[in-house]
């Protein structure tokens, strides 16, 4: 049975506060969890906001992740994207079997066992940056001193990127994540990162080490594929975790009871990380396009129509999580979608978990009186970026 639907409207991004998703998404989730969406390029597709429905779309092979099929729900500096196939190696915007081939080459580097083996090194990196914060003394920008450099160094060591080059890739990655950059700025940063990864790939082929990129040089990947895989991993593995560490710290500082719980019971860290992932959902949405006519919750989705799934709205669905707008570090969070779902579920999720499970308890143990050094409303938020978070987080202790 076809359900009535509201008129198509653009994706609303304005948030009511620092941590909650746009209020309009919550209203749609309750009244029209599958609703028409007006895309900036003139396409009319769909927005899905309910947890069960988002999960269903992400698991359904009838919905494609291919770049040339997916319309983008937000404009960047007034511009809309053009539909082009993903370059070789950009596996996140491909379907099987191409996606499967790349994923198979990478999966062994991100197993739970391998990530557990990396935990000691993550602990060392975390301690080194907390030591530097302590020597500096308050106040410090927690994003610059801790949340950004820890995952940057971890990714450098995993991929075999010289840490001395971190500011170079951090700058250009940030440019590509901005929604208000110019076409010239975006192309310049894209070219700079491609050249950087190209030089690195050639160096790994000439003199392999024990890092991920060196390991991939023994496969049948071309230089272009190797460069683009490195490009994806460097950007995705660094940006998301850096913003989770910073925004998660901001959320804890804004909820003193939860801050005290994790500070006094660091063994709760594993569950706390899952709740922060659910509560914050820094990667707020993704897209899929129907390969054939599909019915979704009584709505006919036609072949070629793009569906934007709201991860942030799904992770606040009261049908899945009791009192979902509350931050509760001890709640059951099984089934949250912060890492996506289905064949495209985040490849590096175990690494991100290790960095957060180590980082949050260590930060609170070292600075048990940590506090914001500016008013919460003055914290600059990344509403101008593809990945949500903070630009700065001044703290003292």
C-alpha positions in Angstrom: 0.0 0.0 0.0 1.4 3.4 -1.0 1.7 5.8 1.9 1.0 9.6 1.6 4.1 11.6 1.5 5.0 15.3 2.2 6.3 17.6 -0.6 10.0 17.2 -1.4 12.2 19.6 0.6 16.0 20.2 0.8 18.0 18.4 3.5 17.8 20.5 6.7 21.1 20.7 8.5 20.6 23.3 11.2 21.1 21.8 14.7 19.2 22.9 17.8 22.4 22.6 20.0 25.9 21.2 20.0 25.1 17.5 20.0 21.6 16.8 18.7 20.9 16.3 15.0 18.5 18.7 13.2 15.1 18.8 14.9 13.4 18.5 11.5 14.9 15.0 11.1 13.4 13.8 14.3 10.0 15.1 13.3 10.3 13.3 10.0 11.4 10.1 11.6 8.1 10.1 13.6 5.7 11.2 10.9 7.3 10.3 7.5 10.5 8.1 8.0 10.7 7.8 4.2 10.1 11.2 2.7 10.9 13.0 -0.6 14.1 14.9 -0.7 15.0 17.8 -3.1 18.6 17.5 -4.2 20.6 20.7 -5.1 21.1 19.4 -8.7 17.3 19.2 -9.3 17.0 15.5 -8.6 14.1 14.4 -6.5 15.0 11.4 -4.3 14.3 10.3 -0.8 15.4 10.8 2.8 15.2 7.9 5.3 15.4 8.6 9.0 14.1 5.5 10.9 16.7 3.1 12.3 15.2 -0.1 10.9 14.7 1.5 7.5 18.2 3.0 7.3 19.7 -0.4 8.2 17.6 -2.1 5.6 18.7 0.3 2.8 22.4 -0.2 3.8 22.1 -4.0 3.7 20.1 -4.2 0.5 22.2 -4.9 -2.7 19.4 -3.3 -4.8 20.7 0.1 -3.5 24.1 1.1 -5.0 27.0 3.1 -3.6 28.4 3.8 -7.0 29.6 7.4 -7.4 28.1 7.9 -10.9 24.6 7.0 -9.6 24.4 8.9 -6.3 23.2 12.5 -6.2 24.7 14.6 -3.4 22.1 16.1 -0.9 24.1 19.2 -0.1 25.7 21.9 -2.2 29.3 22.9 -1.7 29.8 26.6 -2.0 26.7 26.8 -4.1 28.0 24.1 -6.4 26.5 20.6 -7.0 28.4 17.5 -7.8 28.6 15.8 -11.2 28.0 12.1 -11.5 31.2 10.4 -12.5 32.5 6.9 -11.7 34.9 6.6 -8.8 38.5 6.5 -9.8 40.3 3.2 -9.4 40.9 2.5 -5.8 38.2 4.7 -4.3 36.4 1.6 -3.2 33.9 3.3 -0.8 31.9 4.5 -3.8 31.9 1.2 -5.7 29.7 -1.9 -5.6 30.7 -5.6 -5.6 32.7 -7.1 -7.2 35.0 -4.1 -7.6 34.4 -3.1 -3.9 34.9 -6.7 -2.8 38.3 -7.0 -4.5 39.7 -3.9 -2.7 38.1 -4.7 0.6 39.6 -8.2 0.5 43.1 -6.8 0.1 42.6 -4.5 3.1 40.6 -6.5 5.6 43.5 -8.4 7.1 45.1 -5.1 8.2 42.1 -4.1 10.3 41.1 -7.3 12.1 40.3 -7.1 15.8 43.4 -9.2 16.6 45.7 -6.8 14.7 44.1 -3.8 16.3 44.5 -5.3 19.8 48.2 -5.8 19.0 48.4 -2.1 18.1 46.8 -1.1 21.4 50.2 -0.8 23.2 51.5 1.7 20.5 48.2 3.7 20.7 48.7 3.9 24.5 52.2 5.2 24.0 51.2 7.8 21.5 48.3 8.9 23.7 50.6 9.2 26.8 53.2 11.2 24.8 50.6 13.8 23.9 49.1 14.0 27.4 52.7 14.5 28.7 53.1 17.3 26.3 49.8 18.9 27.4 50.9 18.6 31.0 54.2 20.2 30.3 52.6 23.1 28.4 50.0 23.7 31.2 46.5 25.1 30.8 44.9 26.3 28.8 45.3 24.3 25.6 43.3 23.6 22.5 42.4 19.9 23.0 41.7 19.4 19.3 45.2 20.7 18.3 47.1 19.1 21.2 45.4 15.8 21.5 42.4 14.9 19.3 44.0 15.7 16.0 47.6 14.5 16.5 46.9 11.1 18.1 44.9 9.6 15.2 47.2 11.4 12.7 50.3 9.7 14.1 48.5 6.3 14.4 47.5 6.5 10.7 51.0 7.6 9.7 52.5 4.6 11.4 49.9 2.2 10.0 50.2 3.4 6.4 53.9 4.2 6.5 53.5 8.0 6.1 56.4 10.1 7.5 55.0 11.9 10.5 56.9 15.0 9.5 54.4 15.3 6.6 51.3 15.3 8.9 50.6 19.0 8.6 50.7 18.8 4.9 48.0 16.1 4.6 46.0 17.5 7.6 45.7 20.8 5.8 44.7 19.4 2.4 42.3 16.9 4.0 40.6 19.7 5.9 40.2 21.7 2.7 38.5 18.7 0.9 36.1 18.3 3.9 34.9 21.9 3.8 31.5 22.8 2.3 32.5 26.4 1.5 35.8 26.0 -0.4 36.1 27.2 -4.0 36.6 24.8 -6.9 40.2 26.1 -7.2 41.0 25.4 -3.6 39.5 22.0 -3.7 41.3 21.0 -6.9 44.6 22.3 -5.5 44.3 20.2 -2.3 43.2 17.2 -4.3 46.2 17.5 -6.6 48.5 18.0 -3.7 47.3 14.9 -1.9 47.5 12.8 -5.1 51.1 14.0 -5.7 52.0 13.3 -2.0 50.5 9.8 -2.1 52.0 9.1 -5.5 55.5 9.9 -4.3 54.9 7.8 -1.2 53.7 4.8 -3.3 56.7 4.9 -5.5 59.0 5.0 -2.4 57.2 2.0 -1.0 57.6 0.0 -4.2 61.3 0.9 -4.2 62.0 0.2 -0.6 59.1 -1.6 1.2 58.7 -1.5 5.0 56.3 -3.3 7.3 53.4 -0.9 6.9 50.1 -1.2 5.0 51.0 0.6 1.9 54.2 -1.4 1.5 52.2 -4.6 2.0 49.9 -3.6 -0.8 52.8 -3.2 -3.2 53.0 -6.9 -3.4 49.5 -7.2 -4.8 48.3 -6.6 -8.4 47.3 -3.0 -7.6 48.4 -0.3 -10.1 50.1 2.9 -8.9 46.8 4.7 -9.4 44.9 2.2 -7.3 47.5 2.3 -4.5 47.5 6.1 -4.4 43.7 6.3 -4.2 43.4 3.6 -1.5 46.0 5.5 0.5 44.0 8.7 -0.1 40.8 7.1 1.2 42.4 5.5 4.2 44.3 8.6 5.2 41.3 10.9 5.0 38.6 8.6 6.4 40.8 7.1 9.2 42.1 10.5 10.4 39.2 12.9 10.1 36.5 10.8 11.7 38.5 9.7 14.7 39.9 13.2 15.4 36.5 14.7 15.4 35.1 11.9 17.6 37.8 12.4 20.2 37.3 16.1 20.3 33.5 16.2 20.1 33.3 13.3 22.6 35.4 15.2 25.1 33.1 18.2 24.6 30.1 16.0 25.3 31.6 14.6 28.4 32.6 18.0 29.7 29.0 19.1 29.0 27.6 16.2 31.0 29.4 16.2 34.4 27.7 13.1 35.7 28.9 11.1 32.6 32.4 12.7 32.9 32.6 11.6 36.5 31.4 8.1 35.7 34.1 7.5 33.1 36.8 9.2 35.1 36.0 7.1 38.2 35.2 3.8 36.3 37.6 3.7 33.4 36.7 0.0 32.8 33.4 1.4 31.5 35.4 2.9 28.5 34.4 0.2 26.0 30.7 0.8 26.5 31.2 4.6 26.8 32.8 4.7 23.4 29.8 2.9 21.8 27.4 5.4 23.4 29.4 8.4 22.3 29.5 7.0 18.7 25.7 6.6 18.8 25.0 9.9 20.4 27.3 12.0 18.2 27.2 10.3 14.8 29.9 12.6 13.3 29.3 11.1 9.8 25.7 12.2 9.7 24.5 10.7 6.4 25.4 8.7 3.4 23.6 7.9 0.1 22.5 5.0 -2.0 20.7 4.8 -5.3 18.1 2.2 -6.3 19.2 -0.1 -9.1 15.7 -1.3 -9.7 12.2 -0.4 -8.4 12.0 -1.1 -4.7 9.2 -0.6 -2.1 10.4 0.9 1.2 7.9 1.2 4.0 5.1 1.3 1.5 6.8 3.9 -0.7 7.7 3.0 -4.3 11.4 3.9 -4.9 12.1 4.0 -8.6 15.2 2.8 -10.2 17.7 5.7 -10.4 16.4 7.6 -7.4 18.9 8.4 -4.7 18.1 7.7 -1.1 19.9 9.7 1.6 20.0 7.8 4.9 20.4 9.8 8.0 22.7 8.0 10.4 22.3 10.7 13.1 18.5 10.4 13.0 18.6 6.6 13.0 20.9 6.6 16.0 18.3 8.7 17.9 15.3 6.5 17.1 13.3 5.8 20.2 12.1 2.6 18.7 15.6 1.3 18.9 17.1 3.2 21.9 15.2 4.2 25.0 15.4 7.9 25.8 17.7 8.3 22.8 18.5 12.0 23.3 20.2 11.4 26.6 23.9 10.6 26.9 24.0 7.4 29.0 27.4 5.8 28.9 26.1 2.6 30.4 23.2 2.0 28.0 23.0 -0.9 25.6 24.0 0.4 22.2 24.1 -2.8 20.1 23.0 -2.0 16.6 24.0 1.6 16.4 24.9 2.7 12.9 27.8 5.1 13.5 30.0 2.9 11.4 27.3 2.2 8.8 26.0 -1.3 8.0 26.3 -3.9 5.3 29.2 -4.5 2.9 30.3 -0.9 3.2 30.5 -0.9 7.0 33.5 1.1 8.1 36.7 -0.8 7.4 38.7 0.9 10.2 36.1 0.8 12.9 38.2 -1.4 15.2 41.1 1.0 14.9 38.8 3.9 15.8 37.5 2.0 18.8 41.0 1.3 20.1 42.0 5.0 19.8 38.9 6.1 21.7 38.9 3.3 24.3 42.5 4.3 25.1 42.1 8.0 24.6 39.0 9.0 26.7 39.9 7.2 30.0 43.6 8.3 29.7 42.6 11.9 29.2 40.2 11.9 32.2 42.7 10.0 34.4 45.5 12.5 33.6 43.3 15.6 34.0 40.5 14.7 36.4 39.5 18.4 36.8 39.4 19.0 33.0 37.0 21.8 32.1 36.1 24.0 29.2 38.0 27.3 29.1 35.3 29.1 27.1 31.6 29.2 27.3 30.0 26.1 25.6 28.1 28.4 23.2 31.5 29.8 22.0 33.0 26.5 21.0 33.3 26.7 17.1 31.5 23.8 15.6 32.2 22.2 12.2 28.8 22.9 10.7 30.8 23.9 7.6 32.4 20.5 7.1 31.3 17.0 5.8 32.4 15.5 9.2 30.8 17.1 12.2 32.9 18.1 15.2 34.7 21.1 16.6 37.3 23.4 15.1 38.8 24.2 18.5 38.2 23.0 22.1 40.0 25.3 24.6 40.3 23.5 28.0 41.9 24.0 31.3 42.4 22.0 34.5 
